[in-house]
Amino acid sequence: SMAGPHVAGIVALMRQANPDLDVITIKEILMATAIDVGPLGNDNANGWGFVDAYAAVLAALTDVGKVTGTITAAETGQPLAGVAVTRPSNGGRYLTDGSGQFVFSARAGEILVEVERYGYYPATLTGVLAQNDTLFLDTAMIALPQGTVSGTVYDPEGQPVAGATVRVLDVPIPAVVTGQDGRYT
């Protein structure tokens, strides 16, 4: 199909017009500016329609902005790295860097993001992004209550096992090794 090279060429023009566009925003712009043919909206015969190079490049220049923010720990004020910043509207997912910051491009309009990190209550942030502007979405995440898990590892005969590795599944905390008495904390 010649659709692939044509779309790739339009994406190149969009990136030349606005190098800061991310893949998700490019896709949104291509779908929003396509000339719909056939049944209204996406369909099996025509997809979203014919790509409109002029409209897509114009939207890349005028209809986008940046969303940025810093995520910190409420208790300490320290930046939080590795916080998942998700846009439910389009599936975009970004992670905060070592300074707790994230940044992505987006089309102008209402922006909603959800932030999540193990050990903290999730949060939802919203704002309105103006054309060619920057929307700042900073927040301080509140830590969940913490506790200590401890126990003893025994072998099938009921004897403590020294040197056993204990991991909590699906939780990003380091594994621990049992002591000579088979205990771990």
FIKOLZA-1660 file (N, C-alpha, C; in steps of 0.1 Angstrom, whole numbers, plus 5000, padded with zeros to 4 digits):
% residues 185
   i   px   py   pz ch aa at
   1 5008 4988 5000  A  S  N
   1 5000 5000 5000  A  S CA
   1 5009 5012 5000  A  S  C
   2 5005 5022 4993  A  M  N
   2 5012 5035 4993  A  M CA
   2 5008 5044 5004  A  M  C
   3 4998 5040 5012  A  A  N
   3 4994 5048 5024  A  A CA
   3 5006 5050 5034  A  A  C
   4 5014 5039 5036  A  G  N
   4 5025 5039 5045  A  G CA
   4 5035 5050 5042  A  G  C
   5 5040 5051 5030  A  P  N
   5 5050 5061 5027  A  P CA
   5 5044 5075 5027  A  P  C
   6 5031 5076 5023  A  H  N
   6 5025 5090 5024  A  H CA
   6 5024 5095 5038  A  H  C
   7 5019 5086 5047  A  V  N
   7 5018 5090 5061  A  V CA
   7 5032 5092 5067  A  V  C
   8 5042 5084 5064  A  A  N
   8 5055 5087 5069  A  A CA
   8 5060 5100 5064  A  A  C
   9 5058 5104 5052  A  G  N
   9 5062 5117 5047  A  G CA
   9 5055 5128 5054  A  G  C
  10 5042 5127 5057  A  I  N
  10 5035 5137 5065  A  I CA
  10 5040 5138 5079  A  I  C
  11 5043 5127 5085  A  V  N
  11 5049 5127 5098  A  V CA
  11 5062 5134 5098  A  V  C
  12 5070 5132 5088  A  A  N
  12 5083 5139 5087  A  A CA
  12 5081 5154 5086  A  A  C
  13 5071 5158 5078  A  L  N
  13 5068 5173 5077  A  L CA
  13 5063 5178 5091  A  L  C
  14 5055 5170 5098  A  M  N
  14 5050 5175 5111  A  M CA
  14 5062 5176 5121  A  M  C
  15 5071 5167 5121  A  R  N
  15 5082 5167 5130  A  R CA
  15 5092 5179 5126  A  R  C
  16 5093 5182 5113  A  Q  N
  16 5101 5193 5109  A  Q CA
  16 5094 5206 5114  A  Q  C
  17 5081 5207 5113  A  A  N
  17 5074 5219 5118  A  A CA
  17 5075 5220 5133  A  A  C
  18 5074 5209 5140  A  N  N
  18 5074 5209 5155  A  N CA
  18 5082 5197 5160  A  N  C
  19 5095 5198 5162  A  P  N
  19 5103 5187 5166  A  P CA
  19 5100 5181 5179  A  P  C
  20 5092 5188 5187  A  D  N
  20 5089 5184 5201  A  D CA
  20 5077 5174 5201  A  D  C
  21 5070 5172 5190  A  L  N
  21 5058 5163 5190  A  L CA
  21 5062 5149 5194  A  L  C
  22 5054 5143 5203  A  D  N
  22 5057 5129 5205  A  D CA
  22 5047 5120 5197  A  D  C
  23 5050 5107 5197  A  V  N
  23 5043 5098 5188  A  V CA
  23 5028 5099 5190  A  V  C
  24 5023 5099 5203  A  I  N
  24 5009 5099 5206  A  I CA
  24 5002 5111 5200  A  I  C
  25 5009 5123 5202  A  T  N
  25 5003 5135 5197  A  T CA
  25 5002 5135 5182  A  T  C
  26 5013 5130 5175  A  I  N
  26 5013 5129 5161  A  I CA
  26 5001 5121 5156  A  I  C
  27 4998 5110 5163  A  K  N
  27 4987 5101 5159  A  K CA
  27 4974 5108 5161  A  K  C
  28 4972 5115 5172  A  E  N
  28 4960 5123 5175  A  E CA
  28 4958 5133 5164  A  E  C
  29 4968 5140 5160  A  I  N
  29 4967 5151 5150  A  I CA
  29 4963 5144 5136  A  I  C
  30 4970 5134 5133  A  L  N
  30 4966 5127 5120  A  L CA
  30 4952 5123 5119  A  L  C
  31 4947 5117 5130  A  M  N
  31 4933 5112 5131  A  M CA
  31 4923 5124 5131  A  M  C
  32 4926 5134 5138  A  A  N
  32 4917 5146 5139  A  A CA
  32 4917 5154 5126  A  A  C
  33 4927 5154 5119  A  T  N
  33 4927 5162 5106  A  T CA
  33 4924 5154 5094  A  T  C
  34 4922 5141 5095  A  A  N
  34 4919 5133 5083  A  A CA
  34 4906 5137 5077  A  A  C
  35 4905 5136 5064  A  I  N
  35 4892 5139 5057  A  I CA
  35 4884 5126 5058  A  I  C
  36 4873 5127 5065  A  D  N
  36 4865 5115 5067  A  D CA
  36 4857 5112 5054  A  D  C
  37 4858 5099 5050  A  V  N
  37 4850 5094 5039  A  V CA
  37 4843 5082 5043  A  V  C
  38 4832 5078 5036  A  G  N
  38 4824 5067 5040  A  G CA
  38 4816 5069 5053  A  G  C
  39 4813 5059 5061  A  P  N
  39 4806 5061 5073  A  P CA
  39 4814 5071 5082  A  P  C
  40 4806 5078 5091  A  L  N
  40 4812 5088 5100  A  L CA
  40 4822 5081 5109  A  L  C
  41 4834 5086 5111  A  G  N
  41 4844 5081 5121  A  G CA
  41 4852 5069 5115  A  G  C
  42 4858 5062 5123  A  N  N
  42 4867 5051 5119  A  N CA
  42 4859 5039 5114  A  N  C
  43 4862 5034 5103  A  D  N
  43 4855 5022 5097  A  D CA
  43 4865 5013 5090  A  D  C
  44 4861 5001 5088  A  N  N
  44 4870 4991 5082  A  N CA
  44 4875 4994 5068  A  N  C
  45 4866 5000 5060  A  A  N
  45 4869 5003 5046  A  A CA
  45 4879 5015 5044  A  A  C
  46 4877 5025 5052  A  N  N
  46 4884 5038 5050  A  N CA
  46 4893 5042 5062  A  N  C
  47 4893 5035 5073  A  G  N
  47 4900 5039 5085  A  G CA
  47 4894 5052 5090  A  G  C
  48 4903 5062 5092  A  W  N
  48 4899 5075 5097  A  W CA
  48 4897 5084 5085  A  W  C
  49 4900 5079 5073  A  G  N
  49 4898 5087 5061  A  G CA
  49 4911 5090 5054  A  G  C
  50 4911 5101 5045  A  F  N
  50 4923 5105 5038  A  F CA
  50 4931 5114 5047  A  F  C
  51 4945 5112 5048  A  V  N
  51 4953 5121 5055  A  V CA
  51 4953 5135 5048  A  V  C
  52 4953 5145 5056  A  D  N
  52 4954 5159 5050  A  D CA
  52 4967 5165 5055  A  D  C
  53 4977 5165 5046  A  A  N
  53 4990 5169 5050  A  A CA
  53 4990 5184 5055  A  A  C
  54 4984 5192 5047  A  Y  N
  54 4984 5207 5051  A  Y CA
  54 4977 5209 5065  A  Y  C
  55 4966 5202 5067  A  A  N
  55 4959 5204 5080  A  A CA
  55 4967 5198 5092  A  A  C
  56 4974 5187 5089  A  A  N
  56 4982 5180 5099  A  A CA
  56 4994 5189 5103  A  A  C
  57 5001 5194 5093  A  V  N
  57 5013 5203 5096  A  V CA
  57 5008 5216 5103  A  V  C
  58 4997 5221 5098  A  L  N
  58 4992 5234 5105  A  L CA
  58 4989 5231 5119  A  L  C
  59 4982 5220 5122  A  A  N
  59 4979 5216 5136  A  A CA
  59 4991 5214 5144  A  A  C
  60 5001 5208 5138  A  A  N
  60 5014 5206 5145  A  A CA
  60 5021 5219 5149  A  A  C
  61 5018 5229 5141  A  L  N
  61 5024 5242 5144  A  L CA
  61 5016 5250 5154  A  L  C
  62 5003 5249 5153  A  T  N
  62 4994 5258 5160  A  T CA
  62 4986 5252 5171  A  T  C
  63 4983 5239 5170  A  D  N
  63 4973 5233 5179  A  D CA
  63 4979 5225 5190  A  D  C
  64 4991 5227 5193  A  V  N
  64 4998 5219 5204  A  V CA
  64 5005 5227 5214  A  V  C
  65 5008 5221 5225  A  G  N
  65 5016 5228 5235  A  G CA
  65 5023 5217 5243  A  G  C
  66 5029 5221 5254  A  K  N
  66 5036 5212 5263  A  K CA
  66 5030 5211 5276  A  K  C
  67 5030 5199 5281  A  V  N
  67 5025 5196 5295  A  V CA
  67 5037 5191 5303  A  V  C
  68 5040 5198 5314  A  T  N
  68 5051 5194 5322  A  T CA
  68 5047 5195 5336  A  T  C
  69 5055 5189 5345  A  G  N
  69 5053 5190 5359  A  G CA
  69 5064 5184 5367  A  G  C
  70 5063 5186 5380  A  T  N
  70 5073 5180 5389  A  T CA
  70 5065 5173 5400  A  T  C
  71 5068 5160 5402  A  I  N
  71 5061 5152 5412  A  I CA
  71 5071 5151 5424  A  I  C
  72 5066 5154 5436  A  T  N
  72 5074 5153 5448  A  T CA
  72 5067 5145 5459  A  T  C
  73 5074 5141 5469  A  A  N
  73 5069 5135 5481  A  A CA
  73 5063 5145 5490  A  A  C
  74 5051 5144 5494  A  A  N
  74 5045 5155 5503  A  A CA
  74 5052 5156 5516  A  A  C
  75 5057 5145 5521  A  E  N
  75 5063 5145 5535  A  E CA
  75 5077 5152 5535  A  E  C
  76 5084 5150 5524  A  T  N
  76 5098 5155 5524  A  T CA
  76 5100 5166 5514  A  T  C
  77 5092 5167 5504  A  G  N
  77 5094 5177 5493  A  G CA
  77 5104 5172 5483  A  G  C
  78 5110 5160 5485  A  Q  N
  78 5120 5155 5475  A  Q CA
  78 5113 5150 5463  A  Q  C
  79 5120 5152 5451  A  P  N
  79 5114 5147 5438  A  P CA
  79 5113 5132 5438  A  P  C
  80 5102 5128 5431  A  L  N
  80 5100 5113 5430  A  L CA
  80 5103 5109 5416  A  L  C
  81 5113 5100 5414  A  A  N
  81 5116 5095 5401  A  A CA
  81 5107 5082 5399  A  A  C
  82 5105 5079 5386  A  G  N
  82 5097 5067 5383  A  G CA
  82 5082 5067 5385  A  G  C
  83 5077 5079 5386  A  V  N
  83 5062 5080 5388  A  V CA
  83 5056 5079 5374  A  V  C
  84 5046 5070 5373  A  A  N
  84 5039 5068 5360  A  A CA
  84 5029 5079 5358  A  A  C
  85 5030 5086 5347  A  V  N
  85 5021 5097 5344  A  V CA
  85 5013 5092 5332  A  V  C
  86 5000 5090 5333  A  T  N
  86 4993 5084 5322  A  T CA
  86 4981 5093 5318  A  T  C
  87 4979 5093 5305  A  R  N
  87 4968 5101 5299  A  R CA
  87 4958 5090 5295  A  R  C
  88 4947 5089 5303  A  P  N
  88 4937 5079 5299  A  P CA
  88 4930 5081 5286  A  P  C
  89 4930 5093 5281  A  S  N
  89 4922 5096 5269  A  S CA
  89 4929 5090 5257  A  S  C
  90 4942 5088 5257  A  N  N
  90 4949 5083 5245  A  N CA
  90 4959 5072 5248  A  N  C
  91 4960 5068 5261  A  G  N
  91 4970 5057 5265  A  G CA
  91 4984 5062 5266  A  G  C
  92 4987 5074 5265  A  G  N
  92 5000 5079 5267  A  G CA
  92 5005 5076 5281  A  G  C
  93 5018 5072 5282  A  R  N
  93 5024 5069 5295  A  R CA
  93 5038 5074 5295  A  R  C
  94 5041 5081 5305  A  Y  N
  94 5054 5088 5307  A  Y CA
  94 5059 5085 5321  A  Y  C
  95 5072 5086 5323  A  L  N
  95 5078 5084 5337  A  L CA
  95 5085 5096 5341  A  L  C
  96 5085 5100 5353  A  T  N
  96 5093 5111 5358  A  T CA
  96 5107 5107 5359  A  T  C
  97 5116 5117 5356  A  D  N
  97 5130 5115 5357  A  D CA
  97 5136 5116 5371  A  D  C
  98 5149 5116 5372  A  G  N
  98 5155 5117 5385  A  G CA
  98 5152 5130 5393  A  G  C
  99 5147 5140 5386  A  S  N
  99 5144 5153 5393  A  S CA
  99 5128 5154 5395  A  S  C
 100 5121 5142 5392  A  G  N
 100 5107 5142 5394  A  G CA
 100 5099 5149 5383  A  G  C
 101 5105 5152 5372  A  Q  N
 101 5099 5159 5361  A  Q CA
 101 5094 5150 5350  A  Q  C
 102 5083 5154 5344  A  F  N
 102 5078 5148 5332  A  F CA
 102 5075 5159 5322  A  F  C
 103 5075 5155 5309  A  V  N
 103 5071 5165 5299  A  V CA
 103 5066 5157 5287  A  V  C
 104 5055 5162 5280  A  F  N
 104 5050 5156 5268  A  F CA
 104 5043 5167 5260  A  F  C
 105 5042 5165 5247  A  S  N
 105 5034 5174 5239  A  S CA
 105 5020 5169 5239  A  S  C
 106 5010 5178 5236  A  A  N
 106 4996 5175 5236  A  A CA
 106 4989 5185 5228  A  A  C
 107 4977 5181 5223  A  R  N
 107 4969 5191 5216  A  R CA
 107 4962 5200 5226  A  R  C
 108 4960 5212 5222  A  A  N
 108 4953 5222 5231  A  A CA
 108 4940 5217 5235  A  A  C
 109 4936 5220 5247  A  G  N
 109 4923 5216 5253  A  G CA
 109 4925 5211 5267  A  G  C
 110 4915 5204 5272  A  E  N
 110 4915 5199 5286  A  E CA
 110 4925 5187 5286  A  E  C
 111 4933 5187 5297  A  I  N
 111 4943 5177 5299  A  I CA
 111 4940 5170 5312  A  I  C
 112 4939 5157 5312  A  L  N
 112 4938 5149 5324  A  L CA
 112 4949 5139 5325  A  L  C
 113 4956 5138 5336  A  V  N
 113 4966 5128 5338  A  V CA
 113 4964 5122 5351  A  V  C
 114 4968 5109 5352  A  E  N
 114 4968 5102 5364  A  E CA
 114 4982 5098 5368  A  E  C
 115 4986 5100 5381  A  V  N
 115 5000 5097 5385  A  V CA
 115 4999 5086 5395  A  V  C
 116 5008 5077 5394  A  E  N
 116 5009 5065 5403  A  E CA
 116 5023 5061 5405  A  E  C
 117 5026 5057 5418  A  R  N
 117 5039 5052 5421  A  R CA
 117 5037 5043 5433  A  R  C
 118 5044 5032 5434  A  Y  N
 118 5043 5023 5445  A  Y CA
 118 5046 5030 5458  A  Y  C
 119 5038 5028 5468  A  G  N
 119 5040 5034 5481  A  G CA
 119 5033 5047 5483  A  G  C
 120 5026 5052 5473  A  Y  N
 120 5019 5065 5473  A  Y CA
 120 5005 5064 5469  A  Y  C
 121 4996 5072 5474  A  Y  N
 121 4983 5073 5469  A  Y CA
 121 4983 5079 5455  A  Y  C
 122 4975 5073 5446  A  P  N
 122 4974 5078 5432  A  P CA
 122 4967 5092 5432  A  P  C
 123 4970 5100 5422  A  A  N
 123 4964 5113 5421  A  A CA
 123 4960 5116 5406  A  A  C
 124 4950 5124 5405  A  T  N
 124 4945 5129 5392  A  T CA
 124 4948 5144 5391  A  T  C
 125 4954 5148 5379  A  L  N
 125 4957 5162 5377  A  L CA
 125 4950 5166 5365  A  L  C
 126 4944 5178 5365  A  T  N
 126 4937 5184 5353  A  T CA
 126 4941 5198 5351  A  T  C
 127 4940 5202 5338  A  G  N
 127 4942 5216 5335  A  G CA
 127 4938 5218 5320  A  G  C
 128 4939 5231 5316  A  V  N
 128 4935 5234 5302  A  V CA
 128 4948 5239 5295  A  V  C
 129 4952 5233 5285  A  L  N
 129 4964 5236 5277  A  L CA
 129 4959 5246 5266  A  L  C
 130 4965 5258 5265  A  A  N
 130 4963 5267 5254  A  A CA
 130 4972 5264 5243  A  A  C
 131 4968 5268 5231  A  Q  N
 131 4977 5266 5219  A  Q CA
 131 4990 5273 5221  A  Q  C
 132 5001 5266 5217  A  N  N
 132 5015 5270 5218  A  N CA
 132 5019 5275 5232  A  N  C
 133 5013 5269 5242  A  D  N
 133 5016 5273 5256  A  D CA
 133 5021 5261 5264  A  D  C
 134 5025 5263 5276  A  T  N
 134 5029 5252 5285  A  T CA
 134 5020 5252 5297  A  T  C
 135 5015 5240 5300  A  L  N
 135 5006 5237 5311  A  L CA
 135 5015 5230 5322  A  L  C
 136 5015 5236 5334  A  F  N
 136 5023 5230 5345  A  F CA
 136 5014 5223 5354  A  F  C
 137 5017 5210 5356  A  L  N
 137 5009 5201 5365  A  L CA
 137 5018 5195 5376  A  L  C
 138 5021 5203 5386  A  D  N
 138 5029 5198 5397  A  D CA
 138 5020 5193 5408  A  D  C
 139 5025 5183 5415  A  T  N
 139 5018 5178 5427  A  T CA
 139 5028 5171 5437  A  T  C
 140 5023 5170 5449  A  A  N
 140 5030 5163 5459  A  A CA
 140 5022 5151 5463  A  A  C
 141 5028 5139 5461  A  M  N
 141 5021 5127 5464  A  M CA
 141 5023 5123 5479  A  M  C
 142 5012 5118 5484  A  I  N
 142 5011 5114 5498  A  I CA
 142 5014 5099 5500  A  I  C
 143 5023 5096 5509  A  A  N
 143 5028 5082 5511  A  A CA
 143 5017 5074 5517  A  A  C
 144 5016 5062 5513  A  L  N
 144 5006 5052 5519  A  L CA
 144 5012 5047 5532  A  L  C
 145 5004 5043 5542  A  P  N
 145 5010 5037 5554  A  P CA
 145 5019 5026 5551  A  P  C
 146 5029 5024 5559  A  Q  N
 146 5039 5014 5557  A  Q CA
 146 5039 5004 5569  A  Q  C
 147 5044 4992 5567  A  G  N
 147 5045 4982 5578  A  G CA
 147 5057 4973 5575  A  G  C
 148 5059 4964 5584  A  T  N
 148 5070 4955 5583  A  T CA
 148 5064 4941 5583  A  T  C
 149 5070 4933 5573  A  V  N
 149 5066 4919 5572  A  V CA
 149 5078 4911 5577  A  V  C
 150 5075 4901 5586  A  S  N
 150 5086 4893 5590  A  S CA
 150 5081 4879 5592  A  S  C
 151 5090 4869 5593  A  G  N
 151 5086 4855 5594  A  G CA
 151 5098 4846 5594  A  G  C
 152 5095 4833 5594  A  T  N
 152 5106 4823 5594  A  T CA
 152 5103 4813 5582  A  T  C
 153 5114 4810 5575  A  V  N
 153 5113 4800 5564  A  V CA
 153 5117 4786 5570  A  V  C
 154 5108 4776 5568  A  Y  N
 154 5111 4763 5573  A  Y CA
 154 5112 4753 5561  A  Y  C
 155 5120 4743 5563  A  D  N
 155 5120 4732 5553  A  D CA
 155 5109 4722 5555  A  D  C
 156 5107 4712 5546  A  P  N
 156 5096 4703 5548  A  P CA
 156 5097 4695 5562  A  P  C
 157 5109 4694 5568  A  E  N
 157 5110 4687 5581  A  E CA
 157 5107 4696 5592  A  E  C
 158 5105 4709 5590  A  G  N
 158 5102 4719 5600  A  G CA
 158 5114 4726 5606  A  G  C
 159 5126 4724 5599  A  Q  N
 159 5138 4731 5603  A  Q CA
 159 5139 4744 5597  A  Q  C
 160 5144 4755 5604  A  P  N
 160 5146 4768 5598  A  P CA
 160 5157 4767 5586  A  P  C
 161 5154 4775 5576  A  V  N
 161 5163 4775 5564  A  V CA
 161 5171 4788 5564  A  V  C
 162 5184 4787 5565  A  A  N
 162 5193 4798 5564  A  A CA
 162 5196 4801 5550  A  A  C
 163 5197 4814 5546  A  G  N
 163 5201 4818 5533  A  G CA
 163 5191 4817 5522  A  G  C
 164 5178 4816 5526  A  A  N
 164 5167 4815 5516  A  A CA
 164 5164 4830 5512  A  A  C
 165 5161 4832 5499  A  T  N
 165 5158 4845 5494  A  T CA
 165 5142 4846 5495  A  T  C
 166 5138 4857 5500  A  V  N
 166 5123 4860 5502  A  V CA
 166 5120 4872 5494  A  V  C
 167 5111 4871 5484  A  R  N
 167 5106 4882 5476  A  R CA
 167 5091 4884 5477  A  R  C
 168 5087 4896 5477  A  V  N
 168 5073 4899 5476  A  V CA
 168 5069 4901 5461  A  V  C
 169 5060 4893 5456  A  L  N
 169 5057 4893 5442  A  L CA
 169 5050 4906 5438  A  L  C
 170 5053 4911 5426  A  D  N
 170 5047 4923 5421  A  D CA
 170 5048 4936 5429  A  D  C
 171 5059 4936 5437  A  V  N
 171 5061 4948 5446  A  V CA
 171 5076 4952 5444  A  V  C
 172 5078 4964 5441  A  P  N
 172 5092 4968 5438  A  P CA
 172 5100 4971 5450  A  P  C
 173 5102 4961 5459  A  I  N
 173 5111 4963 5470  A  I CA
 173 5121 4952 5469  A  I  C
 174 5133 4954 5475  A  P  N
 174 5144 4944 5473  A  P CA
 174 5141 4931 5481  A  P  C
 175 5146 4920 5476  A  A  N
 175 5145 4907 5482  A  A CA
 175 5153 4908 5495  A  A  C
 176 5150 4899 5504  A  V  N
 176 5158 4897 5517  A  V CA
 176 5162 4883 5518  A  V  C
 177 5173 4880 5525  A  V  N
 177 5178 4867 5527  A  V CA
 177 5177 4863 5542  A  V  C
 178 5172 4851 5545  A  T  N
 178 5170 4847 5559  A  T CA
 178 5183 4845 5566  A  T  C
 179 5183 4847 5579  A  G  N
 179 5195 4846 5587  A  G CA
 179 5197 4831 5590  A  G  C
 180 5206 4828 5599  A  Q  N
 180 5209 4815 5604  A  Q CA
 180 5197 4808 5610  A  Q  C
 181 5189 4816 5616  A  D  N
 181 5177 4810 5623  A  D CA
 181 5165 4809 5614  A  D  C
 182 5167 4813 5601  A  G  N
 182 5156 4812 5591  A  G CA
 182 5147 4824 5591  A  G  C
 183 5150 4834 5599  A  R  N
 183 5141 4845 5600  A  R CA
 183 5144 4856 5590  A  R  C
 184 5134 4864 5586  A  Y  N
 184 5136 4875 5577  A  Y CA
 184 5127 4886 5581  A  Y  C
 185 5131 4898 5578  A  T  N
 185 5123 4910 5581  A  T CA
 185 5123 4920 5569  A  T  C
% end
